[in-house]
Amino acid sequence: MEPRKKGKIPHPDTKNNGILQKLISMGSLPGMPVTLLRRPPSSLFEVDQTRYTVDREIANHIYVSY
């Protein structure tokens, strides 16, 4: 995903419960709009008017459709 591009989260893309709980706590729920603001090494994205910075391991589990 390119910076400033918007999409929606169709589903969580992990079976790791720790990562799944982190994504849920950040509001990364199915159907939520998401905007990537900065790419790795630390990804900055916005969900529901809140910005989050995540490392590559977490970012790799955020699937976005356009």
Beta strands, then each sheet from edge to edge (+ up, - down):
strand 1: 6-8
strand 2: 33-38
strand 3: 43-47
strand 4: 50-54
sheet 1: 1+ 2- 3+ 4-
end
